[in-house]
């Protein structure tokens, strides 16, 4: 049997820091993203309890206050969202003892999407998200988010051969999938979707009729990196718009789907424009589309959206541990000029990123960036086209084509 390789998680120092000054730290993220493994590594002398254990789940459900009272001052509670009433009991306990590092909670549902939970722990909790592995983590790299904003030079160019990037895309970042042979991944992904849609979502809602969720997830996988129009999707899926809106919220709450808002210089207009839709793991998206490495390497129609989804999620993962912590958007002007990804810092400075599943880049690939740069004036830091070539090539002031592998090299 092959020995499992341990890959450090870039988020670990931030969790340790949060535990030093915050009473409750909630580590959220998709199921099987590595939260339990990381929590156990951080537990130290804290007691570790998982609510995936039937006995612990029964005890916490029957008497949340008694369950919390029976734990030592420092405790790790895994999959805490399975008993929402626990958060009320934790609040009461923390209000009596506000010392930091009291609880490290993990969960496969976003607590901010659970009203009772978010209200209970307002001001007492720091929320961090552990996504499936970023390529930068697997390569022991800090990534490039801070570098793109000027904190250092761009890394030296490395080959980003399309087939090599395609292999990373169809594998995705789930720890168990990384350790599996390619021909054993499909069964894992099938079981994963079944677990999420048949159990995890039912843990956080009593809504009926969830049998449509797997079909909806496949429809969304086929539309990754496209504009999200709920009315159009409702018509094509034959799912009522009100139900579809609810389902999308549930898929987001369980970290399967991410909506990327549109960037606008007018902050109010950002909420009115269509977001883009991403699946948070490209291995799962590829599986749901029935796409393998060879097909992705040869089919331009399929490659473009999946490559963009891959880059957007790689950047989103790196943002979670970056020093500058920019927000991630997409851009589309009234005249139709587009930029795939816009990173914006709190001070309004912006980096634009375009993605090409091709080894060729031309001046026209920077058109949307030039439009955005003109609107931003001095706030525009840099524009890059990430492509599958091997060289870094300048295309004007602060505009470069760089290999996709720069993201993790």
C-alpha positions as CSV (number, residue, x, y, z in Angstrom):
1,X,0.0,0.0,0.0
2,X,1.3,3.4,-1.0
3,X,2.2,5.7,1.9
4,X,-0.1,8.7,2.3
5,X,1.8,12.0,1.8
6,X,1.1,14.7,4.4
7,X,0.6,18.2,2.9
8,X,0.6,21.1,5.3
9,X,-2.5,23.3,5.2
10,X,-1.7,27.0,4.6
11,X,-4.7,28.0,6.8
12,X,-3.2,26.4,10.0
13,X,-1.3,29.4,11.2
14,X,-4.4,31.6,10.9
15,X,-6.5,29.1,12.9
16,X,-3.9,29.0,15.6
17,X,-3.8,32.8,15.7
18,X,-7.6,33.0,16.0
19,X,-7.6,30.6,18.9
20,X,-5.3,32.9,20.8
21,X,-7.7,35.8,20.8
22,X,-11.2,34.5,20.0
23,X,-13.5,32.4,22.2
24,X,-15.0,30.4,19.4
25,X,-13.4,29.5,16.0
26,X,-15.5,27.9,13.4
27,X,-13.7,26.0,10.6
28,X,-16.1,25.6,7.8
29,X,-15.7,24.0,4.4
30,X,-16.9,21.2,2.1
31,X,-17.3,17.7,3.6
32,X,-14.1,15.7,3.1
33,X,-11.9,18.9,2.6
34,X,-9.6,17.9,5.5
35,X,-11.3,19.8,8.4
36,X,-11.3,16.9,10.8
37,X,-7.7,16.0,10.2
38,X,-6.6,19.6,10.7
39,X,-8.7,20.0,13.8
40,X,-7.2,16.9,15.4
41,X,-3.7,18.2,14.6
42,X,-4.6,21.5,16.3
43,X,-6.5,19.9,19.3
44,X,-3.5,19.6,21.5
45,X,-4.8,19.1,25.1
46,X,-8.4,19.9,24.0
47,X,-11.0,17.2,24.0
48,X,-12.0,16.1,20.5
49,X,-15.6,15.0,19.8
50,X,-17.2,14.3,16.5
51,X,-20.9,14.5,15.9
52,X,-20.5,11.9,13.1
53,X,-20.4,9.5,16.0
54,X,-23.9,8.2,16.7
55,X,-23.5,8.2,20.5
56,X,-22.1,11.7,20.6
57,X,-24.8,12.9,18.2
58,X,-27.6,11.4,20.3
59,X,-26.2,12.9,23.5
60,X,-25.8,16.4,22.0
61,X,-29.3,16.3,20.5
62,X,-31.0,15.1,23.7
63,X,-29.4,17.7,26.0
64,X,-27.3,20.4,24.3
65,X,-26.7,22.3,27.6
66,X,-25.7,19.1,29.5
67,X,-23.4,18.0,26.6
68,X,-21.5,21.3,26.6
69,X,-21.4,21.5,30.4
70,X,-19.7,18.0,30.4
71,X,-16.8,19.1,28.1
72,X,-13.6,20.6,29.5
73,X,-12.8,24.3,29.0
74,X,-11.0,23.6,25.7
75,X,-12.9,21.4,23.2
76,X,-13.0,20.6,19.5
77,X,-16.4,19.7,18.2
78,X,-16.4,18.2,14.7
79,X,-19.5,18.6,12.4
80,X,-21.1,20.9,14.9
81,X,-23.8,22.1,12.5
82,X,-25.6,18.7,12.9
83,X,-27.0,19.9,16.2
84,X,-27.9,23.6,15.8
85,X,-29.1,24.0,19.4
86,X,-25.5,23.4,20.5
87,X,-24.6,26.9,19.4
88,X,-27.1,28.4,21.9
89,X,-25.5,26.3,24.7
90,X,-22.0,27.3,23.6
91,X,-23.1,31.0,23.6
92,X,-24.2,30.7,27.2
93,X,-21.0,28.9,28.2
94,X,-18.8,31.5,26.5
95,X,-20.7,34.4,28.0
96,X,-19.7,33.0,31.4
97,X,-16.0,32.6,30.3
98,X,-14.8,34.8,27.5
99,X,-11.2,33.5,27.5
100,X,-9.9,32.8,24.0
101,X,-9.5,29.3,22.5
102,X,-12.6,27.9,24.3
103,X,-14.0,26.0,21.3
104,X,-12.8,25.0,17.9
105,X,-15.8,23.9,15.9
106,X,-15.9,22.4,12.4
107,X,-18.8,22.1,10.1
108,X,-19.8,21.2,6.5
109,X,-22.4,23.9,6.4
110,X,-21.8,27.7,6.5
111,X,-23.0,28.9,9.9
112,X,-23.8,32.3,8.4
113,X,-26.5,30.6,6.4
114,X,-28.1,29.2,9.5
115,X,-29.9,32.2,11.2
116,X,-30.2,30.6,14.7
117,X,-26.5,29.9,14.7
118,X,-25.2,33.2,13.3
119,X,-27.4,35.1,15.8
120,X,-26.2,33.0,18.7
121,X,-22.5,33.6,18.2
122,X,-22.4,37.1,16.8
123,X,-19.3,38.9,18.2
124,X,-18.0,35.7,19.8
125,X,-16.9,33.7,16.7
126,X,-14.3,33.9,13.9
127,X,-15.2,32.0,10.8
128,X,-12.5,30.5,8.6
129,X,-13.0,28.3,5.5
130,X,-10.9,25.3,4.6
131,X,-11.4,24.4,0.9
132,X,-10.1,21.2,-0.7
133,X,-6.4,21.5,-1.4
134,X,-5.1,24.3,-3.5
135,X,-2.4,23.4,-6.0
136,X,-0.2,25.9,-4.2
137,X,-0.6,23.8,-1.0
138,X,0.3,20.6,-2.8
139,X,3.4,22.3,-4.2
140,X,4.3,23.9,-0.8
141,X,3.9,27.4,-2.2
142,X,2.3,30.5,-0.8
143,X,0.7,31.3,-4.1
144,X,0.6,34.6,-6.0
145,X,-2.3,36.7,-4.6
146,X,-0.1,39.1,-2.7
147,X,2.5,39.1,-5.4
148,X,-0.1,40.2,-8.0
149,X,-0.7,43.3,-5.9
150,X,3.0,44.1,-5.9
151,X,4.4,42.3,-2.9
152,X,7.4,40.9,-4.7
153,X,8.2,39.9,-8.3
154,X,6.3,37.4,-10.3
155,X,7.8,33.9,-10.1
156,X,10.0,32.7,-12.9
157,X,8.1,31.2,-15.8
158,X,7.4,27.4,-15.8
159,X,5.9,25.2,-18.4
160,X,2.1,25.0,-18.1
161,X,1.4,22.4,-20.8
162,X,-2.3,22.1,-21.3
163,X,-2.5,18.3,-20.6
164,X,-0.7,18.8,-17.3
165,X,-3.1,21.5,-16.2
166,X,-6.1,19.4,-17.4
167,X,-4.9,16.6,-15.1
168,X,-5.0,18.9,-12.1
169,X,-8.5,20.1,-13.1
170,X,-10.1,16.7,-13.4
171,X,-8.4,15.5,-10.2
172,X,-9.6,18.4,-8.1
173,X,-8.4,19.0,-4.5
174,X,-10.2,16.6,-2.2
175,X,-7.6,14.8,0.0
176,X,-9.0,11.3,-0.6
177,X,-9.3,11.8,-4.4
178,X,-5.7,13.0,-4.6
179,X,-4.6,9.6,-3.1
180,X,-6.7,7.6,-5.5
181,X,-6.0,6.2,-8.9
182,X,-7.8,8.0,-11.7
183,X,-10.0,5.0,-12.4
184,X,-11.2,4.9,-8.8
185,X,-12.3,8.5,-8.5
186,X,-15.8,8.2,-10.1
187,X,-17.1,6.0,-7.4
188,X,-15.9,8.4,-4.7
189,X,-17.5,11.4,-6.4
190,X,-20.8,9.5,-6.8
191,X,-20.8,8.6,-3.1
192,X,-19.9,12.2,-2.2
193,X,-22.9,13.7,-4.1
194,X,-25.2,11.2,-2.5
195,X,-24.0,11.9,1.0
196,X,-24.3,15.6,0.6
197,X,-27.7,15.6,-1.0
198,X,-29.3,12.8,1.1
199,X,-27.8,13.6,4.5
200,X,-25.9,16.8,5.0
201,X,-28.4,19.1,3.5
202,X,-31.2,17.4,5.4
203,X,-29.2,18.1,8.6
204,X,-29.7,21.9,8.0
205,X,-33.2,22.0,6.6
206,X,-36.5,20.2,6.8
207,X,-37.4,21.2,3.2
208,X,-39.0,18.3,1.2
209,X,-38.5,17.3,-2.4
210,X,-34.7,17.4,-2.4
211,X,-34.5,14.6,-5.1
212,X,-34.0,17.4,-7.7
213,X,-30.7,18.5,-6.1
214,X,-28.4,16.0,-7.9
215,X,-29.9,16.9,-11.3
216,X,-29.5,20.6,-10.5
217,X,-25.9,20.1,-9.5
218,X,-25.2,18.5,-12.9
219,X,-26.9,21.4,-14.7
220,X,-24.8,23.9,-12.7
221,X,-21.6,21.8,-13.5
222,X,-22.4,22.2,-17.2
223,X,-22.7,26.0,-16.8
224,X,-19.6,26.7,-14.7
225,X,-18.0,30.2,-15.2
226,X,-21.2,31.4,-17.0
227,X,-23.5,34.2,-15.8
228,X,-26.1,33.0,-13.4
229,X,-29.7,33.8,-14.5
230,X,-32.1,32.2,-12.1
231,X,-35.1,32.8,-14.3
232,X,-33.5,31.2,-17.3
233,X,-32.2,28.3,-15.3
234,X,-35.7,27.8,-13.8
235,X,-37.2,27.6,-17.3
236,X,-34.6,25.1,-18.6
237,X,-34.7,22.9,-15.5
238,X,-38.5,23.0,-14.9
239,X,-37.8,23.8,-11.3
240,X,-40.0,26.7,-9.9
241,X,-37.9,29.8,-9.4
242,X,-38.7,30.1,-5.7
243,X,-37.6,26.4,-5.2
244,X,-34.5,26.9,-7.3
245,X,-33.5,29.9,-5.3
246,X,-33.8,27.8,-2.1
247,X,-31.8,24.9,-3.6
248,X,-29.0,27.2,-4.8
249,X,-28.7,28.6,-1.2
250,X,-28.5,25.1,0.2
251,X,-25.7,24.2,-2.3
252,X,-23.8,27.3,-1.3
253,X,-24.4,26.6,2.4
254,X,-22.8,23.2,2.0
255,X,-19.8,24.7,0.0
256,X,-20.6,22.9,-3.2
257,X,-21.4,26.0,-5.3
258,X,-20.0,29.6,-5.2
259,X,-21.6,32.6,-6.8
260,X,-19.0,35.3,-7.9
261,X,-20.5,38.8,-7.9
262,X,-20.0,41.3,-10.6
263,X,-17.6,44.2,-10.1
264,X,-18.8,47.7,-10.6
265,X,-17.5,51.1,-9.6
266,X,-20.9,51.7,-8.2
267,X,-21.2,49.5,-5.1
268,X,-25.0,49.5,-5.2
269,X,-25.0,48.1,-8.8
270,X,-22.9,45.1,-7.8
271,X,-26.0,43.5,-6.2
272,X,-28.1,44.0,-9.3
273,X,-25.8,42.4,-11.9
274,X,-25.7,38.7,-12.6
275,X,-23.1,36.7,-10.7
276,X,-21.0,33.9,-12.2
277,X,-21.5,30.4,-11.0
278,X,-18.6,28.1,-9.9
279,X,-18.4,24.6,-8.5
280,X,-15.9,24.7,-5.7
281,X,-14.0,21.6,-6.8
282,X,-13.2,21.1,-10.5
283,X,-12.7,17.4,-10.0
284,X,-16.4,17.1,-9.0
285,X,-17.4,19.5,-11.9
286,X,-15.5,17.4,-14.4
287,X,-17.0,14.2,-13.0
288,X,-20.6,15.6,-13.3
289,X,-19.9,16.6,-16.8
290,X,-18.4,13.2,-17.7
291,X,-15.1,14.8,-18.7
292,X,-11.7,13.1,-18.4
293,X,-8.2,14.5,-18.9
294,X,-7.9,13.5,-22.5
295,X,-11.2,15.1,-23.5
296,X,-10.5,18.3,-21.6
297,X,-7.1,18.5,-23.3
298,X,-8.7,18.4,-26.8
299,X,-12.2,20.0,-26.5
300,X,-12.0,23.8,-26.6
301,X,-15.7,24.2,-25.7
302,X,-15.3,22.3,-22.5
303,X,-11.9,23.5,-21.6
304,X,-12.5,27.2,-21.4
305,X,-15.1,27.3,-18.6
306,X,-13.4,24.6,-16.5
307,X,-10.0,26.3,-16.8
308,X,-11.6,29.5,-15.6
309,X,-13.4,27.8,-12.7
310,X,-10.1,26.2,-11.8
311,X,-8.2,29.4,-11.7
312,X,-11.0,31.3,-9.8
313,X,-11.1,28.7,-7.1
314,X,-7.3,28.5,-6.9
315,X,-7.3,32.3,-6.2
316,X,-10.2,32.1,-3.8
317,X,-8.3,29.4,-1.8
318,X,-5.1,31.5,-1.8
319,X,-7.1,34.6,-0.6
320,X,-8.2,32.7,2.5
321,X,-4.6,32.8,3.8
322,X,-3.2,35.8,1.9
323,X,-2.0,38.9,3.7
324,X,-4.0,41.3,1.6
325,X,-7.3,39.3,1.5
326,X,-8.9,40.9,-1.6
327,X,-12.4,40.2,-2.7
328,X,-13.1,38.2,-5.9
329,X,-15.4,39.4,-8.7
330,X,-16.0,39.3,-12.4
331,X,-16.4,42.3,-14.8
332,X,-18.6,43.0,-17.7
333,X,-19.1,46.4,-19.2
334,X,-22.3,47.7,-20.8
335,X,-20.6,47.4,-24.1
336,X,-19.8,43.7,-23.5
337,X,-16.1,43.9,-22.6
338,X,-15.3,41.3,-20.0
339,X,-12.6,40.3,-17.5
340,X,-12.9,36.8,-16.1
341,X,-11.7,37.6,-12.5
342,X,-11.2,40.9,-10.7
343,X,-9.4,41.0,-7.4
344,X,-10.1,44.1,-5.3
345,X,-8.4,45.2,-2.1
346,X,-10.2,47.2,0.6
347,X,-8.4,50.3,-0.6
348,X,-10.0,49.9,-4.0
349,X,-6.8,48.7,-5.8
350,X,-7.6,46.1,-8.5
351,X,-5.8,43.2,-10.3
352,X,-7.5,41.8,-13.4
353,X,-7.1,38.2,-14.4
354,X,-8.1,36.6,-17.7
355,X,-7.9,32.8,-18.3
356,X,-7.1,31.1,-21.6
357,X,-6.9,27.3,-22.1
358,X,-4.5,28.0,-25.0
359,X,-0.8,28.4,-25.6
360,X,-1.5,31.5,-27.7
361,X,-2.2,35.0,-26.4
362,X,-2.9,38.1,-28.5
363,X,-3.5,41.8,-27.8
364,X,-7.2,41.3,-28.1
365,X,-7.2,39.1,-24.9
366,X,-6.3,42.3,-22.9
367,X,-9.2,44.4,-24.3
368,X,-11.4,44.0,-21.2
369,X,-8.5,44.8,-18.9
370,X,-7.8,48.0,-20.8
371,X,-11.4,49.1,-20.4
372,X,-11.3,48.3,-16.7
373,X,-7.9,50.1,-16.3
374,X,-9.3,53.2,-18.0
375,X,-12.3,53.2,-15.6
376,X,-10.0,52.7,-12.5
377,X,-7.2,55.1,-13.4
378,X,-4.6,54.9,-10.6
379,X,-6.4,52.1,-8.8
380,X,-5.5,49.5,-11.5
381,X,-2.4,47.6,-10.3
382,X,-1.9,44.9,-12.9
383,X,-3.6,42.8,-15.6
384,X,-2.5,39.2,-16.4
385,X,-3.7,36.6,-18.9
386,X,-3.0,33.1,-17.5
387,X,-2.4,30.7,-20.3
388,X,-1.0,27.3,-21.1
389,X,2.3,28.5,-22.5
390,X,5.8,28.5,-20.9
391,X,6.9,32.2,-21.0
392,X,6.0,35.5,-19.3
393,X,5.4,38.0,-22.0
394,X,4.7,41.8,-21.6
395,X,1.7,43.3,-23.5
396,X,2.0,46.9,-22.3
397,X,2.4,48.8,-19.1
398,X,1.4,46.4,-16.2
399,X,-0.1,43.9,-18.6
400,X,1.5,40.4,-18.9
401,X,0.7,36.9,-20.2
402,X,2.0,34.4,-17.7
403,X,1.8,30.6,-17.4
404,X,-1.1,29.2,-15.3
405,X,1.5,27.3,-13.3
406,X,2.6,30.6,-11.9
407,X,-0.4,30.2,-9.5
408,X,1.4,27.5,-7.6
409,X,5.1,27.7,-8.6
